[in-house]
Amino acid sequence: MMTKDKVKALIEAGLKCDYIEVKGDDGVHFEAIIVSPEFEGLSMLKQHKLVYATLGDRLETEEIHALALKTYKPSEWSK
């Protein structure tokens, strides 16, 4: 079963994060707030794709059924 800590670790392993918070206690539904300098110059869609890439096929195999994302560039987060 997937845990919020495992989701967080997977994202952190593949993406430089200034801040990350992952919530979800049922093992398949998660929500995350991620602040990363790697989001600079990217549309929100591309930011989300970057996060999804860190999770590999876990979204396709339904190991993670849903992941709600809020992504921010560091300049946006500081406001």
C-alpha positions, -999 to +999 in steps of 0.1 A: +000+000+000+012+035-009+016+060+020+018+098+020+054+095+032+063+072+003+047+096-022+066+125-007+099+105-009+093+096-046+086+132-055+116+145-035+139+119-052+130+131-087+124+168-081+142+196-062+116+208-037+119+239-016+087+228+002+065+197-001+035+185+019+016+154+010-017+144+026-038+112+023-045+084+046-065+058+026-035+045+006-048+056-029-060+092-028-034+119-021-030+157-024+003+175-025+016+211-023+049+214-040+072+244-043+101+239-067+125+261-086+122+236-114+088+250-121+102+283-133+091+290-169+067+261-170+030+262-174+009+246-147+003+216-169+040+211-175+046+215-137+021+187-130+036+165-157+070+170-141+056+158-107+038+128-123+071+118-140+086+113-105+059+087-097+066+066-127+038+042-136+022+042-101-006+065-115-013+042-144-013+010-123-037+026-098-012+022-070-021+058-067-057+063-077-058+101-075-033+129-068-045+165-065-016+189-070-010+225-061+023+235-076+042+268-070+073+285-081+093+299-052+084+335-062+047+326-061+050+308-027+067+336-010+037+359-017 
